[in-house]
Amino acid sequence: MAMIGVLICWMAVCAWCGFTRRFGVFVLVLLVGLGLNMGWMVIGLAADPFEPHLIMALMAMALYGLVALGCGWLAGRLAQHWRASRVDPDD
């Protein structure tokens, strides 16, 4: 359950990066997350660094991050257009 919680928090940070359009920070968050995940699997689970299952898990995690970034970016665009289209009471 702890690993699922960490994954959800990591994906929330990726979505925040997309929402605020901070793509440089996203690359840093993605690389740190992939490094920690690889470290956990190599040290904690005694996996070989070039094992196909480990590489597939890292690729899946990278895609999770990219999808979270895309969802955050889309939400940011929707929020921006929502604010731009509101009617002021003075008009």
Secondary structure in CASP SS format (residue, H / E / C, confidence):
PFRMAT SS
TARGET T0000
AUTHOR 0000-0000-0000
METHOD secondary structure of the structure
MODEL  1
M C 1.00
A H 1.00
M H 1.00
I H 1.00
G H 1.00
V H 1.00
L H 1.00
I H 1.00
C H 1.00
W H 1.00
M H 1.00
A H 1.00
V H 1.00
C H 1.00
A H 1.00
W H 1.00
C H 1.00
G H 1.00
F H 1.00
T C 1.00
R C 1.00
R C 1.00
F H 1.00
G H 1.00
V H 1.00
F H 1.00
V H 1.00
L H 1.00
V H 1.00
L H 1.00
L H 1.00
V H 1.00
G H 1.00
L H 1.00
G H 1.00
L H 1.00
N H 1.00
M H 1.00
G H 1.00
W H 1.00
M H 1.00
V H 1.00
I H 1.00
G H 1.00
L C 1.00
A C 1.00
A C 1.00
D C 1.00
P C 1.00
F C 1.00
E C 1.00
P H 1.00
H H 1.00
L H 1.00
I H 1.00
M H 1.00
A H 1.00
L H 1.00
M H 1.00
A H 1.00
M H 1.00
A H 1.00
L H 1.00
Y H 1.00
G H 1.00
L H 1.00
V H 1.00
A H 1.00
L H 1.00
G H 1.00
C H 1.00
G H 1.00
W H 1.00
L H 1.00
A H 1.00
G H 1.00
R H 1.00
L H 1.00
A H 1.00
Q H 1.00
H H 1.00
W H 1.00
R H 1.00
A H 1.00
S C 1.00
R C 1.00
V C 1.00
D C 1.00
P C 1.00
D C 1.00
D C 1.00
END
